[in-house]
Amino acid sequence: GLSLARSAGVGEGWRTGGLFLMLAGYGARPVWPRAPFPDRINRTELPMPRVTVRLLALLASGSLPAALAAQVPANVPESHTVKQGDTLWDLAAQYFGDPLQWPRIYQLNTDVVEDPHWIYPGEVLRLRSDVAVQAVPAETTQVVVAAGPDTAAADTMQREAAVTPAAEAAVVEEEPADTTPIFPRPGVVAAAPVIQAEFNDNYRAVTRAEFYQSGFLTEGKTLPWGKVQGPIAPPQVAARSTQSAMIYGRVALEPPAAGAYQVGDTLLAAQLDPRAVAGGYGQIVHALGLVRVDDVSGRQPLGTVIALYGEISPGTLLLPAEKYAALRGVRAEPVADGTEGAIVAFRGNDVLRGIGDGVFIDQGRNDGMRIGDVLEVRRTVAPRQQMAAMVPEVTARLQVTHLGDRTATARVVWVAYPDIPVGTRWKVIRRLPG
């Protein structure tokens, strides 16, 4: 931005000085005028580096990020494996000599790091990028000749002479008229374009947040539930039993009767849905957040809320969280004979389904399902009440986000027809290798 500097003169008071160009992040600083007063003679004058025409040209052309990308020191390794206590700030200072360059590391690793405030031991972060982007299109080899009146007439005569009878017939031939009716006849099923909602047509891996907040079915198992006793308030604030926990707030924990928590354990805060899923699949577990245990020295363990998907209040259930395994660089491949099954429940109570909704299916880990598999939801095309039904065969597309032994959770990533009832059939169309 622009900074307005002031200069001081003896006996003249303060006068308005000049405008100094501030280029944030590139080392340009204003030259503050030297004070003429005796008590200010020793103040250090800050030098202002010259802003070259080259820098201004880089700023104007938008190629400055590429120039900075090329300034990676030669001794910087390809990657760094996160250790306990690492931060993006410290890694930028270690490898680039400037902690303010931490966004560079974050931008290279958005497929691994969801929140730059949180990186986890064992994650492999890229430090270099060798991808070169061509900013200017390649020169065309096509030659365009501007024809004058004489050459244009000669070319026209040559083209007319080269036209064959077959070409003339092709030119004058008219296409048959489209006689397809606009409205289908009653009782006839017609497949037609529909309004579609699409989140992302390109495949991407399941993220850490999608994995933990997807929820799952208990499958009739007895789970080691703990409980949140309540948030911990500062001594000067009276804590209430109905108070809800905030993100990064501390809470008191109650482990299960036959278990104990250790420092570093990650717990899933959850709520049991009172609805029972038909077919012996148990109850729906709704994820509310993640709590990390950080103190077990007192009478009751204490933890910090590190992720919040819903309201965590006294009495919220706790369960040891499953480990999330990131699949970097692995993509689901198309398959022709994928697994088939049916939808057994939905996470929400909405009548119509939309992008991001949770779906529970009747196949799981024991049936070969994998996190990241893509499914197509299909329904039989049939007329209803002797009226024309324009229902596509493929009504939605799902991606598996969590696995149980006999069931799996998926999220809706594409919708063509939102009226999807329980029992609708699905089929795997893309499967992760392994």
Secondary structure, DSSP 8 states (H G I E B T S, - for coil): -EEEEEEEETTTEEEEEEEEE--TTTT---------SGGGTT----------HHHHHHHHHT-HHHHHHTT--TT--SEEE--TT--HHHHHHHHHS-GGGHHHHHHHTTTT-SSTT---TT-EEE---------S------------HHHHHHHHHHHHHH--HHHHHHHH---------SS--TT-B-------EES-SS-----HHHHHHS-EE-TT-----EEEEEE---TTS---TT----TT-EEEEE--TT----TT-EEEEEEEEEEEETTTTEEEEEEEEEEEEEE-SSSS-EEEEEEESS---TT-EEEE-------TT---EE-SS--EEEEEEESS--SS--TT-EEEES--GGGT--TT-EEEEE-----BTTB-B---SEEEEEEEEEE-SS-EEEEEEEES-----TT-EEEEEEE---
